[in-house]
């Protein structure tokens, strides 16, 4: 493939990561493509298949060596919900009995909420997020 083909593919993969959440895999494939394109530009056309082999090695090595550390640093994910949700407030869409579950709204998104408090949460009332369990927000009524 010509050098500009590698650069176009690399830019497309990096751009795709911003549109779809590929959990940061496309970044390493895009970077490997850009590096391969740069090497083909610097050293001229590589032997048949060598550029593809280089791309594969760079992709796998970069993903294996750095993806988890970089992804965790950028996303700061605990389970499936960002740690930043604990301490925030959600608004009950429906009444939630003590110990019960119901829908709540937080950050413009509807979530499943679990009332961990002793008092019910009325519809429209604010509740503090005290923990997360997967995609369920553990709530206590605001005092």
N, C-alpha and C positions, 0 to 999 in steps of 0.2 A: 504494500500500500504506500502511496506517496506520503511525504511528511505532512502535508496539509490535511490529508485524510485523517491521520492520527490526531491532529490538533482539533479538527472539527468534531470528531467522535468524542474526544476528551472534554471539549466545551459542552457538548450536548449531554454527556453523562453528568457533569457537574451541575448543569442547569436543571436536569431532570431530578436531581436530589433535592432541589429547592421546591419542586412542585409536588413530588410524591415522597412520602416518608419511607425510604428504603433502608432505614435504620443505619445510615451512614456507609453502606457498602458501595454505593455508586461513586462516592467521593474518591475512594481508593482506585477504582477502575478508571475513573476519569483522570486522576493524577498519573496513573501508569500509562495511559494513552498519551497524555501530554509529554511525559518524559520520553516515551518511545518516539513520538514525533520530533522532539528536540534532538534526540540522538541521530535519527535518520537525516535530519536537516544538517547536523554538524559533520557527520561522517559519510554522508551519501547513502545510496540504497544498500540495504543489507542483503545477504544471501537469501534465497527463497525460504520462507518460513522462519527465518531468524528473528524478524521483527515481531511475528506473532508469538514466538517462544519468549522473547524478551518481555513483551506485554504480559503474557501469562505469569511469568516469574515475578515481575514487579507487582502485579495485582495481588497474587497470593501472598507474597512476602509482606507487602504493605498492610494488607488486611489482617494477616495473622499477627504481625508484630505490633500494630498500633491501633486498630479499630476499637477494641474494647476500651482502652484507656482514653482515647480521644472522645468516643461516644459518651462514656460516663461523665467525663469532665464537662462536655457541652450540655448534655441533657439533664444531668443530675437526677436520675430516675430511681425511685424506690418502688419496686413492684411495677405497677402500671400507671401510677399517678405521680406527678412531680411532687417532691417533698415540699415545695413552696405552697401547697394548698393547706397544710396544717396551720391553724391559727387564723385563716381567712373566714369570711362569713358567707353562708349560703342562705337563700330565701326559699322557704317551703312553698311548693306549688300546691300541695294538698296537705291536709292535716295528717300529722304523723304521731301515733300514740307512743307512749313510753315503751321502749324496746321494739317498736315497730319500724317498718320500712315504708318509704314513699319517695316521690320525686321532688328534687330540689333544683334550684337554678343557681349557678355560680359561674362568673366570667362569661355570661351569655350562653351557657351550655346547660342542658338538662342532665342531671346526674341522679343516680340512685342513692338515697340517703338512708342511714340507719340511726335512729334516735337512741343514743346510749344513756340518755338522762332519765331522771325519775318523773319528769313533767312532760306532758304532750307538747308538741310544737304545732301551733295553729297555722293554717294556710296564710301565706303572706308574711309570716314572722321570720325574723333572722335567727340563724343558729350558727354557732362556731364549729368549724371543722377541727376535731380533736385528734383524728387519725385517719388513715386510709387503709382499706383492705381491698386490694385489686382496684376495681373501678367504683367501689362503694365508699362514699364519704361517711365516716363515723361522726355524728353530730351531738352537740349538747345545746339546749335552748339558751339563748343569750339572757343573762340575768339583768 
